[in-house]
Amino acid sequence: KNSTTMVDATEEPLTSIKAFQYFYSTCLLIFSVVSIMGLIGTEQTGLSESSGPVPAYIFIWGAIIWLTMIEGTQGSFVGLAPVNPELYKDSHPISFMCNKVMIEGDNLNRYLMGRQFMVCMIVFLINISGGPIADPELWG
């Protein structure tokens, strides 16, 4: 067996209930995105009302992408902290270099604390960009 092949031990078979959950969740996500983008496009959010839809679209999508990167980085750093870095030194050199800095001293704790403040700021930006004004009307 190839030593670089990873097997997901937590993978569960797709049941009809799981398939329905995935379908239902995807439908709700699409509905939410369409609703919020519609509110921005019709200038019924805080930022789009004062600055127009283009800055609101840029801010909301930029903030969401930024938030996903921060959350993914946190999961990676916390998950890799107890792992011996020599295991992935050759196969993932960038991860090795980043994690080498992160596990020195109390850098991980500092990152996690600073990340909390950054997440609060980003969620605030998302709320300003996508939060509806009073009494919005999207689909009449």
C-alpha positions, 0 to 999 in steps of 0.5 A, a space after each residue: 500500500 502506498 504510504 501517501 494514500 489517506 483513508 477517511 475512517 469516518 466516511 459513512 455510507 450515503 443513506 436516503 436520510 443523509 441525501 435528503 439532509 444534503 439536498 434540503 441544506 443546499 436548497 436553504 443555502 441557495 435560497 439564503 444567498 439569492 435572498 441576500 443578494 436580491 436585497 443588496 441589488 435592490 438597495 435594501 441593506 444598510 451598506 447598499 442603501 447608503 453606498 450602492 449595491 456594488 460596494 455591498 457585493 464586494 464587501 460581503 463576498 470579500 468578508 465571507 471569503 476572508 472568514 472561510 480562510 480564517 476558519 480553515 487556517 484555524 482548523 489546520 493549525 489546531 489540528 496540526 499542532 499535536 502532529 509530528 511535523 516531520 511526517 509532512 515535511 517533504 510532502 507539504 513543505 508550505 504547511 510545514 513552514 507555516 506550522 513551524 512558526 505557529 507551534 513555537 512558544 505561545 504563537 498558537 494561543 496568540 493567533 487564536 485570541 487575535 482570530 476571535 477579534 478578527 472574526 467579530 470584525 468580519 461578521 460585523 462587516 457581513 452584517 453591515 453589507 447583508 443585513 436588511 433595513 427595516 421592512 424590506 420587500 423583495 418578492 412583493 
